[in-house]
């Protein structure tokens, strides 16, 4: 049995609403659709988060 390591199909990227950490020392962010709070705190450092749009791989 052999496994092919050939080129994989590229994952399409889409504009997605996300929550982004406002702390300069933290890179935390999450997809808006996965947050349960209206204004979530950063799960990494507990700072406030703000909405932004990022181009990231599409989730199916």
C-alpha positions as CSV (number, residue, x, y, z in Angstrom):
1,X,0.0,0.0,0.0
2,X,1.4,3.4,-0.9
3,X,0.3,6.9,0.1
4,X,0.4,9.8,-2.3
5,X,2.0,13.0,-1.0
6,X,1.1,14.9,-4.2
7,X,-0.3,18.5,-4.2
8,X,-3.4,19.0,-2.2
9,X,-6.4,21.0,-3.3
10,X,-6.1,24.6,-2.1
11,X,-8.5,25.6,0.7
12,X,-10.5,28.7,-0.4
13,X,-10.1,31.8,1.7
14,X,-13.1,34.0,2.6
15,X,-13.7,37.3,4.4
16,X,-14.8,36.3,7.9
17,X,-16.0,38.4,10.9
18,X,-13.7,37.7,13.9
19,X,-13.1,39.0,17.4
20,X,-9.5,40.2,17.8
21,X,-7.7,40.9,21.1
22,X,-6.9,44.6,21.7
23,X,-3.7,43.9,23.7
24,X,-0.5,44.7,21.9
25,X,1.1,41.7,23.6
26,X,-1.4,39.1,22.5
27,X,-2.3,37.7,19.1
28,X,-5.6,36.1,20.2
29,X,-8.6,36.0,17.9
30,X,-11.6,33.9,17.2
31,X,-14.3,33.5,14.6
32,X,-17.4,35.6,15.5
33,X,-19.6,32.6,14.9
34,X,-17.8,30.6,17.6
35,X,-18.1,33.2,20.4
36,X,-21.0,32.8,22.8
37,X,-20.8,36.3,24.3
38,X,-22.0,39.5,22.8
39,X,-18.6,41.1,23.7
40,X,-16.2,38.3,24.6
41,X,-13.0,38.6,26.6
42,X,-9.8,37.2,25.0
43,X,-9.6,33.5,26.0
44,X,-5.8,33.8,26.2
45,X,-5.2,37.0,28.2
46,X,-8.7,38.1,29.2
47,X,-8.3,41.6,27.5
48,X,-11.2,43.2,25.6
49,X,-11.7,42.2,22.0
50,X,-12.9,44.1,19.0
51,X,-14.6,43.1,15.7
52,X,-12.6,43.0,12.5
53,X,-12.7,41.2,9.2
54,X,-9.9,38.7,8.2
55,X,-9.4,36.7,5.1
56,X,-8.9,33.2,6.5
57,X,-9.5,29.6,5.2
58,X,-13.2,28.7,4.8
59,X,-14.7,26.3,7.3
60,X,-17.1,23.7,5.9
